[in-house]
Amino acid sequence: MISNITSNKRVAIILLSILVFAMIVLSSFHGMDVQIDGEDIDGVGGFFGIVLGCGIAIVAVVFALGLTGMVLAGVAMLLCVIFAIVLGSLALAMLPLLFPVLLVVGLVALFSRRKTA
């Protein structure tokens, strides 16, 4: 049912919902005194001040989470590189032990080829 709603109707429903939510929030701040620099802040100014503060807080949280995610991704990439280096050095260290096996496998592969004319 929601997919049948056009984008204009969806925007109108979202705006109407925000306005209803704003009115409910505004009515809940009745009688609250907030003073900034000795001036009372109430009503619409206080509401939009709180909304602005919440918006700044949301942006700060998103920025902090994004930065934390980038740092963790960088650490994960660094750990993958270190793991690859450790495995590579282990493979190079084990190469002398594998040399006789590789020699036998190479000789068998060399002499088992069929000649094609």
Secondary structure by P-SEA (a helix, b strand, c coil): ccccccaaaaaaaaaaaaaaaaaaaaaaaccbbbbccccccccaaaaaaaaaaaaaaaaaaaaaaaaaaaaaaaaaaaaaaaaaaaaaaaaaaacccaaaaaaaaaaaaaaaccccc
